[in-house]
Amino acid sequence: MDTKPVVKLSDFPWDIPQSKPDRPLSGSMERLYENYATPRPEDNELFTSFKYTKLKGFDYRDADGTLTRRDPSKIIFENGKYYVWYTKRDTVCPPRGAANCTDEIPSTDWDLAEVWYATSEDGFTWEEQGCAVPRPAKPQVGWRSVATPDILKWKGKFYLYYQAFEEASGTKGDNCPVAVSYSDSPDGPWTRAEGVTVENGEPGTWDQYSIHGPAPLVYNGKIYLYYKAAFGDRPDYLVGLGLVTADDPLGPFEKHPLNPIMNSGHETTFFPFREGIAALAIRNGNEANTIQYSPDGVNFDIAAVSTLFPTAAKPYAPDAFLDTGDGRGFEWGLCHFTNGGSPGKKYGFLARFDCSLSRDEENPQMKNTQVNIKPEVYFQQGLTDEQRKARGEKG
């Protein structure tokens, strides 16, 4: 006797269809098929979980808060080794805030900083090589601080883009434009281009005070340089991501008329993927903790949702500057943590993250949707004494 259950045509099948079934669907199930590449995140090329590794080779002066490394660039492979550039602050004391800073005392973790670089043979152990871009003399652009670099390789030459501060961070927010230095070798020497490369926006516009985290790619025969800006008065503000393009690494750069092109994401993590550009929307905004994709490098949609995103992540994406029209994604990169040290001695430090965002790798272990986070991590996000008191008064 056949006891196999009878499934009505109107019922959703137990074996998840890979394409949208021909039946009425709820709004949520419509999104499952219309918004995502596959119904299961584990099968989605743009879904990943993240793994983290402490780096070897960097010293942080016994965690006294006077030395920080943060905001890594994309990693490139040249001369048989990996290269990365980053913000390095080496000051007489930890940051003391804008009201207490001087020409020697930093206001923030990225104040009074310079761009340094390191190399590695395996991506885990790094050797610091020295300063790539020092602060110029006052009143040149960047005299106060040069920070948050990223690298571009274009026609055999190398270009470092970075934030160039002309006042202490926090005085008026994070007021800074973008400058660039260039070299025939990743080891330098680096020549500073005159003046500002990407200007702040016009007064009253969303990016009037800052062009942060410049992130260049080569796409459609042009330099696509993505950036972020925080707009609106704190605490009622947003962080959006914008785009400028140019035919030459030294400019002129033209801002895209649809800016901001992403409504969420504190840092700028972009990489070629398929015919378009993919991005990590890290922190800030309604679409934080998402991986997004744009077939034209401008109009982005959510492709996946994940957790434990790397902060200030930059990938080792070998095709970042090749403009192949068939981006392969990446498997690892560097990020930073900014809460090293004890209160009053905070500093930033670099770390490695690994993921599965490569079209050339099958790695089910890196597509885990069940990330087991220890309870202590949650309890660290406890109520303050003031909040506990207020909740207690409510009964």
C-alpha positions, 0 to 999 in steps of 0.5 A: 500500500502506498503511504507516500503523502500527497502534496498539493500543487499549492503547497511549497515543496520540502526539497527547496527549489533552486528556481522560483516555483510557479505558485503564489509566494509571500513577500519574504519568499519572493525576496528569497528568489528575486534578491539573492543568487540562490535560496540557500546562503551556503550556495551563494557565492557572495555569502561568507562567514569570517575567520580571524588570525592575529598577525606576527611581526608587529610590536605595539610597545607593551600596549601603552597606547602610544603606537597604533597601526590601523586602516590597512590598504588592499594587499598586492603581490609584487617582487615575490611577496605581499605588500600592505600600507597602513596608518601608523601613529607613534606619539608621546602619549595616547589620544587626548581629544580635540580639546587637549591636543597639541602639535605633539599630543594626538586628538584621535587614534589617526591624528599625527599619523603617517603612512607606513608599509610592511611585507610578508611571504605568507600573509600571516607574519609581516615585517615593517619596512618603513615610512612610505608617506610622511607628514609634510611640513606645515602648511602643506596638504596633510601636514597634520596627519596622513592616514587611511591609505589604499593602493592602485597599480596603473600602467606599471606605476603605483599610487597611494591615496590617503586622507590628508588632514590640515587640522586635528581630527575632531576640531570640526569633525574629520575634515579632510580631502584626499591626496596622492603619492606615486612611485615606480616601485612599491618600495618607493621612493614616493613623490607627493602630487601637489595639492588635493586630488579629491576635494571635499564637497561643496558647502551644504552637500553630503560630503562637504567635510570629508572624503574618507577611506579612498579605495581605488579599482580599475573598472571600465577602463577608468579609475573608480575611487570609492570613499565614505563620508559621515553626513549630518550632525551627531548623533543624528547622522548617516555614513554613506559611500560615494564614487569618483572616477578619472581617466588618470590616477592624478585626476581630475576626478569627477563625482558621480551624480548619484552619490551617495551610491550606498546608504550604509557601510562605515568603511570602503571594501570594494572588489571586482566580482563577475562583470561588476563590483561587490562591497562589504557594508560594514557597520552604520546604516539600515543595511549594515552587515550585508554584502552587496553587488552592483553590475555597473559599479554604481547601483548596489543591492544586498546580495547576502547578510552575515555577521562578525564583519571585519572592520576596515577590511581590505582584500587581497584581490589579485584582479583589482586593477586588471579590469577583466570584466570577470572579477574572481573575488577574494579569500583573505585580507587585513582589517583592524581592531581599534579597542586594543589596550586599557581605558586611556591607552587605547590603540589600533592593531592590524589582523588578518581575516579569511572568508569565502568570497572567491569564485575559484574556491569551494570552501563550505567551512567558510560559509557557516550560518551558525556562528557560535559566539561565547556568552561573554561576548554578549555580556560585554554589551551590558547595560550601564549603571545609569541604564540599569537604574532607569530600567529598574525604576520602570519596574 
